[in-house]
């Protein structure tokens, strides 16, 4: 925000730039709700995993990780055997 002055140096107003962030805030709220649903789903099912197109593990919930019996670091990024 900038203070505007007349030629005599007296304050006559302010200059600023405003942006409407309504759509961005709505998108953030929708994303948060989606993430909460995903987390709820991943903790409520016994075993869940997500793979990419090359069949590499991207995500495993705790139940699935326990079935494999190895740390996540040893699974994530690896191809399905």
Buried (B, 14 or more C-beta within 10 A) or exposed (E): EEEEEEEEEEEEEEEEEEEEEEEEEEEEEEEEEEEEEEEEEBEEEEEBBEEEEEEBBEBBBEBBBEEBEEEBEEBBEEEEE
